[in-house]
Amino acid sequence: MTTRRTIGPEELDTLNLADPRLHAENELSAVWRHLREHEPVHWNPATDTAPGFWVVTRHADLTSVYRDNTTFTSEGGNVLETLLAGGDSAAGRMLAITDGDRHRELRRILMSAFTPRALQLVVAGVRRTVDRLLREAIDKGSCDFAADVAAGIPLGAICDLLGVPESDRAHVLSLTSSALGSHDADGTAADAWIAKSEILLYFANLARGRRDSGHADVIALLAGSKVNGFPLDDDEIMLNCYSLILGGDETARLSMVGAALALVEHPDQWQALKQGDAGIDTAVEEILRWTTPALHSGRTATTDTEIAGRPIRSGDIVTVWNASANHDEQVFDDPGQLRLDRTPNKHCTFAYGPHFCLGAYLARAEIGAVLEGLRDLVEDMEQTGPWKPVYSNFLSGLGSLPLALK
C-alpha cells in the first residue's frame, strides 16, 4: 500500500469512526476539517454490536475535555475498544484509567522514574541504540525502517526501565504490536485480547519476583510503594507495567516510522533538517503533531453537561480526536504543511491536563535521537517498496516501511 483513499464529508453519514479499516486505508483530513467547521461535536451512531459515541474534533473543545476529569472520567475506559465493550476492569487500578486522589498519588510515584535526571542512563542507551541500528541499516543498503530500526528503540528503553530481560524483548514486542492494533487487515479482536492477556501474565510473573528483590527498576519501585497508605498488590503492579509497555513502545515507534516517511515525502524538510535550518527540538514537536500516533482518547460523562453547545448526557461516551485537533486551523497556521521549524506548536499528541503523557520526555528524547541520527549519518533515503498501515482505531501509523539508506 502506498496511498490512502481520500474520503470527503459527503460520506460522513456512512462512516463508523470505530472501524480500524477506515483509519488504516483512508485519508480523513477532509472529514475532520468539515467536522471542525460545521459539527465540532458529532454523534457517531450506534451499530448492531456497539453503542454510539460523541466525536470532539476542535482543539479548544478537546483540551477542555482533557482538563476536566471530574465531568469526563477515564474510569470507564480511555479508548474506544474498552468503552464500547462496556468498560475496563482495570479502572481505578491502572494509572491511565484512574482519576482523582488515587491518580495523583500513583502518578507522583511513577513520575519519579520519568524525570530527565532519572532517565539519563536510559537516554544515553537510546542514543547508542539509534546509532547502531542506523549504521547497520546503512551497511545493508536497505531495510524495513519499522522493523529493523524503529522497533528496537522505544521498546528497549521501556524494557530497561521495567527490568525486562534481554531474552524476552522480542516476544514482548510481538505482543505489544498485536495488543493495540494489527499489521493485518484481518486481525481480530480475539487476537488482540490474547496478546493483552499474555502481556498481563508476563508482568504478573515479573512482579511476583520483584518484591524485596533489590532491583532498581520501575517494577521494584511500584512493589515498594504505597498509595493512600496501602501497598500496591500484584495485580496493580502488573496492570501499570502493561500500561507503560504499551504506551512507551507503540506510539513513539510509530512516530519514528512516520518521521522517516515524512522526510522522504518532503525533501525540502529533509534538507532543512540536514542543513540545520530546522532544529531538532522543533522538528520533534512537528513530527509529533504530523504523525499523531494516538488517534483519539475516550472519556465517560459523569453528569449532564455540554460541549460547544451540544448537550451531553451522563453516561455518554465522549471521544476526543487528537488526529483532528492537531490540524485545527484556529491553532496551527497552514496545518496541512509539514514545517520542521514550526513554533509555537501546541499539539495534543501527549494529551493534556491531568493525564498528560507520563513518558513525554522519554518519547521526545527517542524521536530526537532518531532525527539526529538520520541527519548526521544518512545522506539520502529512498522508499523501495509499498508501506503497510497498522489497522487500529486508536493507533495511526505504519507497520512496515521499506527504505534504502545511503
N, C-alpha and C positions, 0 to 999 in steps of 0.2 A: 504494500500500500504506500503510495507517495502523495496522495491528495485526499482531502475530505470533500464530501458533497456539501455545498452551501445551502442551508435551509433559510427561507425567508419567513417573515411574520405571517404571511398568508397561510402557512401550515401550522400555526400555533395551536389551533383547536384540535389538531390530531396528535400533538406531541405529549409524551409522558416523560417528564424530566427525571423520573426514577429509572429509566431504561438505560443500562450500561452501553448498549449498542449505539444508542442515539449520540452519546458523547464521544465514543471512540471513532465513529465513522462519519461524523458530520461536523461542519463548521457552523456554530450557533451565534456568531457575532451579531448578525442582523437581528436575530430573535432577541438577544439581550438588549441591544440598542432600542428596539421597539418597546420592550417592556419598561426600560428605564424612562422612556419619554412618555409613554401612554398608559402604562399599567404597572407601576413600580411595585405593587403588591398584588401578585397574580395568584389565582387559585388553580392548582393542578388537580383535576378531579380524581375521584376515587376510581379504582378499577375493580374487576371481579374479585381480586385477591388482596387488595391493599386500600387503606383509606386515602382520602385526599389530603393535600398539604398546601400551605402558603409558600410562595416563592418571592423573596425580597431581593431586589436587584440593584437599588441605588446605594452608593457608598454611605451617604448620611444615615439612611434607614438601617443599613447593615451594622454600622458601628453603634447605633443606638440600641439595637437588639443585643449585640455582643456585650455592651456595657452593663445592661440591666439583667443580672442573673437572678433577680428576685421575681420579676414578671415573666422572664423567659428562662426556664431552668434547663440545665443539661441532664438532670437526673432521670429523665425518661429515655435518655439516649442522645447522642450528639451527631449521628449520621443517619441517612435515610433508611439504610438496611435495618437497623435495630428499631428505629422509630416506627416504621411501617409494620414491623413484626410485633409491636405491642410493648416495646420497652427493652431495657438492658438489665440483665440480672446483676451486673456489677455496679449498678448505681449506688452511690454513697460509699463505695469502697475503692474505686479507681479514680485517680485524680481528675481525669478528663470529664468524668460524668458524676462529679460531686460538686456541690455548691455550699455556700455559707461558711461557718466557722471551721468545719472539718476540711473543706477545700483549702482554706487559707493556711491551716496548720500543716497539712500534708504537703502543700506546695512549698512552704517555708523549709521543710526538711529536705525535700528533693532539690530545691534551688541551690542549696549549699554545694551540691555536686556539679552544678552547671554554671558557676561563676567563671569569669575569664581566668582568674588565678587557679581555680581547681582544675581547669581544663588545659593548662599549659602543656603538660606532657602529651595529652591526647591530641591536641592541635599539632604539636611537633610531629607526632606519629602520622597524622593525616598528610602533612606536607611530604614526608618521606614516602608514604604510600603512593601519593599522586605522582611524584617524580618517577618512582619505579614503574608504575603501570603505564605512564605515558611513554617512557623510554622503551619499554617492551613493545608497545603498540607501534612506535615509530620503526623499531628494528624489524618487526614483522612486515611492515608496509601497509597492512590492512587489519582492521579489527571490527568487532561489533562493539561500538563505544558503550552501549548499555551494559553488555555482559562482561566485556574484557577490561573496562576502565571504571565506569561509574559504580558498578555493583560492588566493587571491593573497597570503596572509600567510606561511606557513612556506616555501613554495617560493621566494618572493622572498628570504627570509633565507638559506636554504642556498645559493641561486644566488649571492648576494652573497659568501658565504664561499668558494665554489668558483670565482668569477670567470666564471660563465656569462653570456654576452652577453644583454642585454635582448631582442634579437630572437629568441632561441632558446627563451625560457622557456615560452611557450605549448605548444610542441612537446614540451619535456621534461615538462611537467605531464601531457599526454595519455599519454605513455609510462609515467610512474610510476603513473598510475591503472589501467593495463592490466596492469602487471607483477606486482602482488601480489594483485589481485582484479579484479572486473568489476562495472560498474553494470548488467550484463545477466545474467539467469539463464542465458542460452545462451552466455555467454563460455566459451571453450575454453582448454585448456592450451596449444594451439598459439598462440593469441592472446597469452597471457602470455609464452611463450617468444620470440616475435618482438619484443615490446616490450622484454624484457630484453636481447635481442641488440642492439637499436638503441641502448639506453642505453649499453651497453658500448662499442659502436662510436663513439658520440658522444664519450665521455670518453677513449677511446683517442686520438682525433684531437686533443682539447684537450691531453692530457698531452704529446703529442709536441711541441707548440708552447710548452710552459711551462718546459722545462729552460733554465736560464741566461737567462731572459727578462726578469728584473727585476720580474715581477709579485709582488704581496704577497697571495696567496690560498692556500687550502689545497692546491690542486694544486701550486703552486710550492713550498710547504713540503714536501710529500711528495717532490717531484722533487729537492729539495736535501738530503734526509735519508738517513741510513744506519741500518740495523738490523743489530745484531751485526757492525758493521764494513763492511757491504756496502750500496751504494746500492740503492734500490728500482728495479725495472725498470718499463717502461711498463705491463705487464700488472698489476702490483701497484698502481700508482697508479690505473689505470683501475678495478680491482675495488673499491678502497676509496672512490673517488668514487661509484661505483654504490651501494655500501652506504650512504654518507652521504646521498645524494639520496633514496633510498627511505625510510630511517629518519627523515630530517629532515623529510620532506614529509607522507607519508601519515598517520602516527599523530597528529601534532599537529593536522593538518587535521580528522581525524575526531573528535578530542576537542572541537574548536571547534564543529563542527556538532552534536555530541551535547550540548554545553553549551546551545546555543540551544534545542534541543528540550526539554531537561530544565527549563529556565526557563519555557518555555511550558506544560509539563505540570504544573509545581509552582509555581503562582502565589504560594504563601506564601514559597517560597525566592527567587523573583524580587523580592518585596517586601523580604525580609530583605537582599538584595544592594543594592537601591535605597536603602534607609533606613540602610545602614551597620551593620545588626545582624550581618551576616556580612562579615568582612574579605576582601579579595582573595586574600591568601596562603592562608588556609584553604579558601576557595572553589575555588581552583585545584586543591588536593590532592583535594578531594572530587569535582570534575569528572573528574580523572584516574582516581580509583577507580571512579566511577559509569560512565564510558564505556568504560574498559579497551579501548583500540583494538587492542592486540595480544593476541588471544585466548590464544595459547599460545607456548611456546618448546620446542625439541626438543634432545635430547642422545642420545648413544650410550654405553651402559655399556661400560667398558673392562675390567671384571673381574666375576666373580660377586660379587653383593652382595645387599642387601635394602633395601627402603623400607617403613617401617611394618610390618615383619614379613613382607612379601611377597618371596619370592626373585626376584631379577633376574639373568638370565644375561648373561655377557659377549657383547656384540654386539647386545643387545636395544635397541630404540628406546624412549626414555623421554620422554614429553611432559608438561610442567608447564603447568597451565591457570590463567593469571592471572585469567581470567573467573570462575573458581570461588573462587580464593584471596582475591580482593578482596571476597567476600561471606561469608567464613568467620566464623561466629558466635563462634568461640573468640577472634577477634581484634577484630571490629567489633561494637559494640553496635547492634542493630537495623539490620543491613546493607542490608535492603531499603528503607530510607528514605533519601532524598536530604537531607543535612544540611550546608549550606554552612559551618557553623561547627564541623564535626566535628574534634575533636582529642582524643587523637593520631590519626593516620591513616597506618598502616603499610602502605599499599597496595604492590602489586608491579608496578605499571604500567610502571616503568622497569627491571624485572628486579631482580636482587640479586647481590651478590658481585662477582667479577672482571669480569663482563660487564654491570655496571650501565650504563645508557644514557649514552653519551658526551655526548649533546645535551640532557640533562635540564634544565640551567639555561636553555638557549635555549627549550625547549618550554614550561617554566613561564612564562618571560617572555612568550612569544607568547600563551598561553592567558590569562594575567593581563591583557595588553593588550586582548584581546577582551572580557573580563568588565568591565574598567574602561570601555571604550568603550560597551558596552551599558548599563552603569549610568549613565554621565554624559550620553549622547547620546540614548538611546531612552526614550521614555515608556511605550510599550506594544508588545507583539509578539503577532501572531496568525498561526496556521498557516492558510494559504489553499488548500492542496491536499495530496494524499497524498505522504508521503515515500517514497523508494525506497532499499532497502538496497544495500550493497556485497556482492557474492557472493564469499566467500572463507572458507577455514577458518583463516586467520591474522589477517585484519583484521576488525574489527567496527565498524559504523557506517553512516552514510547517505551515499549519493552524490548525493542531491537532497533539499532541504527548502524548500518554498515558504513564505515568510513575508511578512507585511506589517509593516513597522517604522514607528512613528509617533514 
